[in-house]
Amino acid sequence: MSDPIRYFSPAEAALRLGVSAKALRLYEQRGLVAPVRSEAGWRAYGPDQMARAGEVASLRALGFSLAQVARVLSGQADGLEPALAAHQAVLEARLRDLAAQTDQLRDLRGRLARGAAPSLADLTRLARPAGEIAAAFDLPWPWGGERFELRGLKPLTWIIGPLGSGKTRLAIRLAETLPGAVFLGLDRLPGRLDARGDAALAWLLEEGATPCDALIALLAPLTAEEPGALVIDLIEHGLDQATQEALAAWLRHRPAARPVLAMTRSSAMLDLAAVGPSEAILLCPANHSPPMPVAPHPGAPGYEAVATCLASPEVRARTKGLRAVIAA
């Protein structure tokens, strides 16, 4: 007797596919995946739905927009070249990093063969990614001057904390300390987009973003070929929910570019279930303990505090303009 067909709930399907339940809902909204319904009306994913969702997730991992995914699934090749070129750029950047690390290792082995033992600094530097940007400074007020170090800066770092936690001061200090970094405040104005910016905007619009000045003001520096990090104050400022979700997806799939440190309090920007290996979360605790890295896993130190800081754009709109007052 053959085994019965297994159907999964959205949460089970998302776990098996390595995506968030939110992503599955988005696939359904765009008509890319059609879950079946149980007798009680609940969504369920059988073998066919799981196979299709897996195809969608794989194409998304290549950096395809939802519109591009739809075209690929329908057999159209239009617009594939830019997406494939962007993914190639990401892989080539990784190869350059690996080549640099390999050269470091080869040099250390050569020195060791000549009787020169590598220093501890040489060994620890080898264990960190090539081209790492590090910052070290005494924390500003409202902290007590504790020493802070940021190591292993990833392509995308989220800075988060409750009102009055000092995250804006931390972001400004990071921009002052990281080599070549630029701080992008809330008074940002739209600039002229070059070819890279136009391509990014086209991707975002296909993803469902709403064209607006606030988005253009972000894309100009985000797509600029600058080596220094870009530190952004409240990245969701002026963007509706669809645009926030599209921008978050683009930030995760963008070609290798300048590191971005983005302050946010929006769950549309920082979907904890979607955080990938190229991202990091930096939490400024409410009690003014030193900022701490937080792993995006339930139960990890600081995870619940991060989750508590996040809210939907609708909730954030209701609290717009509120400021915390800290007693000296």
C-alpha beads as a LAMMPS data file, in Angstrom:
LAMMPS data file: protein, C-alpha beads

328 atoms
327 bonds

1 atom types
1 bond types

-500.0 500.0 xlo xhi
-500.0 500.0 ylo yhi
-500.0 500.0 zlo zhi

Masses

1 110.0

Atoms # bond

1 1 1 0.000 0.000 0.000
2 1 1 1.407 3.365 -0.978
3 1 1 2.097 5.981 1.668
4 1 1 -0.556 8.688 2.066
5 1 1 0.214 12.077 0.519
6 1 1 1.668 14.415 3.129
7 1 1 0.318 17.943 3.415
8 1 1 2.062 20.661 5.377
9 1 1 0.750 23.716 7.169
10 1 1 2.205 27.084 6.089
11 1 1 4.558 27.087 9.087
12 1 1 5.753 23.532 8.354
13 1 1 6.140 24.271 4.645
14 1 1 8.124 27.444 5.335
15 1 1 10.447 25.576 7.700
16 1 1 11.122 22.833 5.160
17 1 1 11.690 25.318 2.356
18 1 1 13.951 27.578 4.401
19 1 1 11.777 30.659 3.897
20 1 1 9.440 32.610 6.148
21 1 1 5.689 32.071 6.352
22 1 1 5.425 35.703 5.284
23 1 1 7.304 34.852 2.075
24 1 1 4.883 32.013 1.339
25 1 1 1.940 34.382 1.732
26 1 1 3.627 36.790 -0.670
27 1 1 4.123 33.996 -3.226
28 1 1 0.426 33.203 -2.946
29 1 1 -0.618 36.853 -3.292
30 1 1 1.403 37.112 -6.505
31 1 1 -0.155 33.911 -7.892
32 1 1 3.139 32.024 -7.866
33 1 1 1.987 29.268 -5.504
34 1 1 -1.587 28.102 -4.910
35 1 1 -1.956 26.133 -1.661
36 1 1 -4.914 23.805 -1.341
37 1 1 -7.530 24.205 1.355
38 1 1 -8.433 21.684 4.033
39 1 1 -12.058 20.886 4.849
40 1 1 -11.793 23.477 7.619
41 1 1 -10.510 26.090 5.153
42 1 1 -6.862 26.057 6.277
43 1 1 -4.063 26.441 3.751
44 1 1 -2.089 23.259 3.062
45 1 1 0.904 22.425 0.871
46 1 1 1.072 19.055 -0.851
47 1 1 3.845 17.678 -3.084
48 1 1 2.953 19.862 -6.083
49 1 1 2.694 23.032 -4.018
50 1 1 5.947 22.275 -2.199
51 1 1 7.732 21.669 -5.507
52 1 1 6.492 24.952 -6.956
53 1 1 7.286 26.895 -3.776
54 1 1 10.791 25.382 -3.836
55 1 1 11.276 26.600 -7.402
56 1 1 10.146 30.090 -6.427
57 1 1 12.461 30.142 -3.393
58 1 1 15.418 29.028 -5.536
59 1 1 14.791 31.769 -8.095
60 1 1 14.462 34.321 -5.313
61 1 1 17.829 33.189 -3.956
62 1 1 19.292 34.061 -7.357
63 1 1 18.058 37.622 -6.862
64 1 1 15.039 37.485 -9.177
65 1 1 12.191 39.880 -8.459
66 1 1 8.716 38.423 -8.026
67 1 1 7.785 39.644 -11.499
68 1 1 10.889 37.977 -12.959
69 1 1 10.018 34.753 -11.139
70 1 1 6.537 34.835 -12.672
71 1 1 8.000 35.265 -16.155
72 1 1 10.468 32.395 -15.670
73 1 1 7.697 30.085 -14.451
74 1 1 5.652 30.945 -17.522
75 1 1 8.587 30.128 -19.822
76 1 1 9.643 33.688 -20.669
77 1 1 13.324 34.646 -20.697
78 1 1 12.767 38.414 -20.881
79 1 1 14.770 40.359 -18.322
80 1 1 16.884 37.428 -17.134
81 1 1 20.219 38.914 -18.209
82 1 1 20.357 41.705 -15.572
83 1 1 19.355 39.309 -12.792
84 1 1 21.932 36.707 -13.829
85 1 1 24.601 39.399 -14.232
86 1 1 23.871 40.691 -10.723
87 1 1 24.122 37.187 -9.269
88 1 1 27.398 36.643 -11.137
89 1 1 28.734 39.867 -9.592
90 1 1 27.881 38.563 -6.118
91 1 1 29.669 35.268 -6.775
92 1 1 32.711 37.022 -8.257
93 1 1 32.952 39.228 -5.169
94 1 1 32.933 36.116 -2.999
95 1 1 35.653 34.615 -5.184
96 1 1 37.785 37.736 -4.732
97 1 1 37.381 37.480 -0.966
98 1 1 38.288 33.787 -1.043
99 1 1 41.295 34.523 -3.243
100 1 1 42.492 37.194 -0.801
101 1 1 42.109 34.825 2.137
102 1 1 43.923 32.088 0.195
103 1 1 46.804 34.473 -0.525
104 1 1 47.015 35.330 3.189
105 1 1 47.092 31.656 4.083
106 1 1 49.729 30.881 1.449
107 1 1 51.896 33.739 2.771
108 1 1 51.603 32.518 6.366
109 1 1 52.514 28.950 5.373
110 1 1 55.509 30.224 3.415
111 1 1 56.728 32.253 6.391
112 1 1 56.172 29.252 8.671
113 1 1 58.229 27.038 6.347
114 1 1 61.055 29.581 6.615
115 1 1 60.952 29.339 10.395
116 1 1 58.940 32.528 11.046
117 1 1 55.970 31.706 13.238
118 1 1 52.872 33.823 12.467
119 1 1 51.744 36.254 15.125
120 1 1 48.459 35.961 16.969
121 1 1 47.234 39.014 15.036
122 1 1 48.050 37.271 11.741
123 1 1 46.056 34.193 12.747
124 1 1 43.011 36.088 14.015
125 1 1 42.999 38.265 10.897
126 1 1 42.993 35.106 8.766
127 1 1 39.875 33.867 10.572
128 1 1 37.957 37.025 9.696
129 1 1 36.516 37.877 6.254
130 1 1 38.793 39.618 3.782
131 1 1 38.265 43.354 3.529
132 1 1 36.755 43.527 7.026
133 1 1 35.919 46.984 8.321
134 1 1 36.221 47.371 12.098
135 1 1 35.339 50.233 14.416
136 1 1 36.412 50.745 18.032
137 1 1 35.512 53.722 20.223
138 1 1 34.252 54.809 23.610
139 1 1 30.466 54.830 23.586
140 1 1 28.809 58.267 23.689
141 1 1 26.057 59.339 26.056
142 1 1 23.685 57.758 27.253
143 1 1 26.269 55.029 27.815
144 1 1 28.921 55.392 30.463
145 1 1 31.920 55.567 28.149
146 1 1 32.309 51.793 27.794
147 1 1 34.563 50.588 25.006
148 1 1 32.738 49.297 21.934
149 1 1 34.178 47.238 19.088
150 1 1 32.495 46.215 15.846
151 1 1 34.216 43.386 14.008
152 1 1 33.378 41.331 10.955
153 1 1 31.090 43.939 9.383
154 1 1 28.634 42.184 7.086
155 1 1 27.093 43.609 3.898
156 1 1 23.897 44.458 5.798
157 1 1 23.678 45.319 9.497
158 1 1 20.418 46.274 11.197
159 1 1 20.638 48.699 14.129
160 1 1 17.650 48.442 16.409
161 1 1 16.541 49.529 19.864
162 1 1 13.598 51.076 21.703
163 1 1 12.994 54.807 21.890
164 1 1 15.696 56.523 23.931
165 1 1 18.144 53.633 23.668
166 1 1 20.821 55.736 21.970
167 1 1 20.772 53.927 18.620
168 1 1 20.913 57.180 16.625
169 1 1 23.987 58.340 18.544
170 1 1 25.558 54.933 17.992
171 1 1 24.845 55.127 14.250
172 1 1 26.385 58.593 13.983
173 1 1 29.462 57.458 15.913
174 1 1 29.840 54.439 13.643
175 1 1 29.677 56.691 10.590
176 1 1 32.379 58.878 12.118
177 1 1 34.620 55.901 12.876
178 1 1 34.242 53.454 9.986
179 1 1 36.741 54.323 7.217
180 1 1 35.083 56.388 4.501
181 1 1 31.606 55.937 5.957
182 1 1 28.712 58.311 5.249
183 1 1 25.726 59.021 7.517
184 1 1 22.397 59.446 5.732
185 1 1 19.964 61.338 7.949
186 1 1 16.209 61.840 7.711
187 1 1 16.595 65.053 5.692
188 1 1 17.717 63.097 2.614
189 1 1 16.773 64.434 -0.813
190 1 1 16.358 62.502 -4.064
191 1 1 19.400 62.583 -6.297
192 1 1 20.029 61.603 -9.897
193 1 1 20.200 57.833 -10.466
194 1 1 22.858 56.337 -12.716
195 1 1 22.466 53.077 -14.653
196 1 1 22.890 50.996 -11.492
197 1 1 20.279 53.059 -9.694
198 1 1 17.850 52.786 -12.603
199 1 1 18.277 48.996 -12.640
200 1 1 17.662 48.810 -8.899
201 1 1 14.562 50.978 -9.204
202 1 1 13.191 48.788 -12.003
203 1 1 13.725 45.694 -9.834
204 1 1 11.960 47.319 -6.893
205 1 1 8.985 48.427 -8.967
206 1 1 8.565 44.885 -10.277
207 1 1 8.698 43.746 -6.661
208 1 1 5.732 45.980 -5.837
209 1 1 7.441 49.139 -4.561
210 1 1 5.763 52.517 -4.914
211 1 1 7.900 55.092 -6.767
212 1 1 8.506 58.078 -4.490
213 1 1 11.157 60.658 -3.610
214 1 1 12.018 58.842 -0.372
215 1 1 12.938 55.700 -2.316
216 1 1 15.014 57.609 -4.888
217 1 1 16.831 59.388 -2.051
218 1 1 17.911 55.995 -0.721
219 1 1 18.815 54.385 -4.027
220 1 1 21.252 57.082 -5.143
221 1 1 23.738 56.447 -2.274
222 1 1 22.891 52.740 -2.013
223 1 1 23.961 52.101 -5.599
224 1 1 26.929 54.500 -5.619
225 1 1 30.311 52.868 -6.171
226 1 1 31.812 54.072 -2.915
227 1 1 34.088 51.921 -0.721
228 1 1 32.948 53.275 2.639
229 1 1 29.950 52.036 4.588
230 1 1 26.572 53.768 4.378
231 1 1 24.874 54.349 7.739
232 1 1 21.155 55.134 7.347
233 1 1 18.894 56.738 9.920
234 1 1 15.456 55.017 10.020
235 1 1 15.620 53.469 6.574
236 1 1 11.831 53.043 6.323
237 1 1 11.221 56.803 6.639
238 1 1 8.724 57.925 3.968
239 1 1 8.167 54.427 2.524
240 1 1 4.888 52.502 2.518
241 1 1 4.755 48.853 3.545
242 1 1 5.006 47.399 0.031
243 1 1 8.052 49.553 -0.683
244 1 1 9.675 48.594 2.620
245 1 1 9.222 44.891 1.886
246 1 1 10.577 45.299 -1.642
247 1 1 13.576 47.305 -0.419
248 1 1 14.384 44.700 2.245
249 1 1 14.353 41.979 -0.418
250 1 1 16.603 44.044 -2.701
251 1 1 19.081 44.749 0.092
252 1 1 19.459 41.014 0.644
253 1 1 19.924 40.216 -3.059
254 1 1 21.802 43.283 -4.306
255 1 1 25.148 42.851 -6.043
256 1 1 28.251 43.203 -3.899
257 1 1 28.466 46.842 -2.880
258 1 1 29.259 49.135 0.030
259 1 1 28.295 47.816 3.471
260 1 1 25.006 49.182 4.808
261 1 1 24.126 49.779 8.455
262 1 1 20.435 50.617 8.647
263 1 1 18.444 51.744 11.649
264 1 1 14.910 50.376 11.685
265 1 1 11.932 49.701 13.902
266 1 1 9.760 48.231 11.152
267 1 1 8.924 44.541 10.896
268 1 1 8.404 45.096 7.165
269 1 1 12.092 45.996 6.820
270 1 1 13.539 43.553 9.346
271 1 1 11.714 40.240 9.004
272 1 1 13.516 38.140 11.605
273 1 1 12.504 34.919 9.866
274 1 1 14.172 36.079 6.638
275 1 1 17.556 37.216 8.017
276 1 1 20.307 35.533 6.032
277 1 1 24.021 34.819 6.513
278 1 1 25.067 38.146 4.988
279 1 1 23.166 40.114 7.667
280 1 1 23.769 41.063 11.287
281 1 1 21.600 42.612 13.991
282 1 1 22.970 45.124 16.483
283 1 1 20.714 45.822 19.490
284 1 1 20.872 48.893 21.704
285 1 1 19.231 47.643 24.930
286 1 1 16.684 49.731 26.807
287 1 1 18.798 49.669 29.980
288 1 1 21.757 51.310 28.189
289 1 1 23.928 48.244 28.377
290 1 1 26.521 48.293 25.573
291 1 1 25.149 47.475 22.105
292 1 1 25.212 43.758 21.419
293 1 1 25.000 41.499 18.356
294 1 1 21.876 39.351 18.307
295 1 1 21.416 36.087 16.426
296 1 1 18.096 35.889 14.526
297 1 1 16.899 32.793 16.374
298 1 1 14.205 32.544 19.066
299 1 1 15.877 31.981 22.418
300 1 1 19.117 33.713 21.441
301 1 1 20.263 36.447 23.876
302 1 1 18.513 39.673 22.953
303 1 1 16.156 38.100 20.401
304 1 1 12.975 38.861 22.331
305 1 1 14.108 42.453 22.888
306 1 1 14.655 42.863 19.143
307 1 1 11.262 41.349 18.353
308 1 1 9.616 43.700 20.859
309 1 1 11.158 46.744 19.154
310 1 1 9.697 45.835 15.772
311 1 1 6.187 46.704 14.645
312 1 1 4.258 46.952 11.394
313 1 1 4.229 50.215 9.417
314 1 1 0.622 50.783 10.521
315 1 1 1.609 50.702 14.188
316 1 1 4.643 52.869 13.542
317 1 1 2.417 55.440 11.832
318 1 1 0.315 55.727 14.990
319 1 1 3.403 56.437 17.104
320 1 1 5.050 58.791 14.612
321 1 1 6.536 61.838 16.281
322 1 1 6.754 60.326 19.751
323 1 1 10.083 60.853 21.452
324 1 1 11.485 59.388 24.621
325 1 1 12.815 61.711 27.307
326 1 1 15.749 60.356 29.309
327 1 1 16.521 61.793 32.704
328 1 1 20.155 62.785 32.996

Bonds

1 1 1 2
2 1 2 3
3 1 3 4
4 1 4 5
5 1 5 6
6 1 6 7
7 1 7 8
8 1 8 9
9 1 9 10
10 1 10 11
11 1 11 12
12 1 12 13
13 1 13 14
14 1 14 15
15 1 15 16
16 1 16 17
17 1 17 18
18 1 18 19
19 1 19 20
20 1 20 21
21 1 21 22
22 1 22 23
23 1 23 24
24 1 24 25
25 1 25 26
26 1 26 27
27 1 27 28
28 1 28 29
29 1 29 30
30 1 30 31
31 1 31 32
32 1 32 33
33 1 33 34
34 1 34 35
35 1 35 36
36 1 36 37
37 1 37 38
38 1 38 39
39 1 39 40
40 1 40 41
41 1 41 42
42 1 42 43
43 1 43 44
44 1 44 45
45 1 45 46
46 1 46 47
47 1 47 48
48 1 48 49
49 1 49 50
50 1 50 51
51 1 51 52
52 1 52 53
53 1 53 54
54 1 54 55
55 1 55 56
56 1 56 57
57 1 57 58
58 1 58 59
59 1 59 60
60 1 60 61
61 1 61 62
62 1 62 63
63 1 63 64
64 1 64 65
65 1 65 66
66 1 66 67
67 1 67 68
68 1 68 69
69 1 69 70
70 1 70 71
71 1 71 72
72 1 72 73
73 1 73 74
74 1 74 75
75 1 75 76
76 1 76 77
77 1 77 78
78 1 78 79
79 1 79 80
80 1 80 81
81 1 81 82
82 1 82 83
83 1 83 84
84 1 84 85
85 1 85 86
86 1 86 87
87 1 87 88
88 1 88 89
89 1 89 90
90 1 90 91
91 1 91 92
92 1 92 93
93 1 93 94
94 1 94 95
95 1 95 96
96 1 96 97
97 1 97 98
98 1 98 99
99 1 99 100
100 1 100 101
101 1 101 102
102 1 102 103
103 1 103 104
104 1 104 105
105 1 105 106
106 1 106 107
107 1 107 108
108 1 108 109
109 1 109 110
110 1 110 111
111 1 111 112
112 1 112 113
113 1 113 114
114 1 114 115
115 1 115 116
116 1 116 117
117 1 117 118
118 1 118 119
119 1 119 120
120 1 120 121
121 1 121 122
122 1 122 123
123 1 123 124
124 1 124 125
125 1 125 126
126 1 126 127
127 1 127 128
128 1 128 129
129 1 129 130
130 1 130 131
131 1 131 132
132 1 132 133
133 1 133 134
134 1 134 135
135 1 135 136
136 1 136 137
137 1 137 138
138 1 138 139
139 1 139 140
140 1 140 141
141 1 141 142
142 1 142 143
143 1 143 144
144 1 144 145
145 1 145 146
146 1 146 147
147 1 147 148
148 1 148 149
149 1 149 150
150 1 150 151
151 1 151 152
152 1 152 153
153 1 153 154
154 1 154 155
155 1 155 156
156 1 156 157
157 1 157 158
158 1 158 159
159 1 159 160
160 1 160 161
161 1 161 162
162 1 162 163
163 1 163 164
164 1 164 165
165 1 165 166
166 1 166 167
167 1 167 168
168 1 168 169
169 1 169 170
170 1 170 171
171 1 171 172
172 1 172 173
173 1 173 174
174 1 174 175
175 1 175 176
176 1 176 177
177 1 177 178
178 1 178 179
179 1 179 180
180 1 180 181
181 1 181 182
182 1 182 183
183 1 183 184
184 1 184 185
185 1 185 186
186 1 186 187
187 1 187 188
188 1 188 189
189 1 189 190
190 1 190 191
191 1 191 192
192 1 192 193
193 1 193 194
194 1 194 195
195 1 195 196
196 1 196 197
197 1 197 198
198 1 198 199
199 1 199 200
200 1 200 201
201 1 201 202
202 1 202 203
203 1 203 204
204 1 204 205
205 1 205 206
206 1 206 207
207 1 207 208
208 1 208 209
209 1 209 210
210 1 210 211
211 1 211 212
212 1 212 213
213 1 213 214
214 1 214 215
215 1 215 216
216 1 216 217
217 1 217 218
218 1 218 219
219 1 219 220
220 1 220 221
221 1 221 222
222 1 222 223
223 1 223 224
224 1 224 225
225 1 225 226
226 1 226 227
227 1 227 228
228 1 228 229
229 1 229 230
230 1 230 231
231 1 231 232
232 1 232 233
233 1 233 234
234 1 234 235
235 1 235 236
236 1 236 237
237 1 237 238
238 1 238 239
239 1 239 240
240 1 240 241
241 1 241 242
242 1 242 243
243 1 243 244
244 1 244 245
245 1 245 246
246 1 246 247
247 1 247 248
248 1 248 249
249 1 249 250
250 1 250 251
251 1 251 252
252 1 252 253
253 1 253 254
254 1 254 255
255 1 255 256
256 1 256 257
257 1 257 258
258 1 258 259
259 1 259 260
260 1 260 261
261 1 261 262
262 1 262 263
263 1 263 264
264 1 264 265
265 1 265 266
266 1 266 267
267 1 267 268
268 1 268 269
269 1 269 270
270 1 270 271
271 1 271 272
272 1 272 273
273 1 273 274
274 1 274 275
275 1 275 276
276 1 276 277
277 1 277 278
278 1 278 279
279 1 279 280
280 1 280 281
281 1 281 282
282 1 282 283
283 1 283 284
284 1 284 285
285 1 285 286
286 1 286 287
287 1 287 288
288 1 288 289
289 1 289 290
290 1 290 291
291 1 291 292
292 1 292 293
293 1 293 294
294 1 294 295
295 1 295 296
296 1 296 297
297 1 297 298
298 1 298 299
299 1 299 300
300 1 300 301
301 1 301 302
302 1 302 303
303 1 303 304
304 1 304 305
305 1 305 306
306 1 306 307
307 1 307 308
308 1 308 309
309 1 309 310
310 1 310 311
311 1 311 312
312 1 312 313
313 1 313 314
314 1 314 315
315 1 315 316
316 1 316 317
317 1 317 318
318 1 318 319
319 1 319 320
320 1 320 321
321 1 321 322
322 1 322 323
323 1 323 324
324 1 324 325
325 1 325 326
326 1 326 327
327 1 327 328
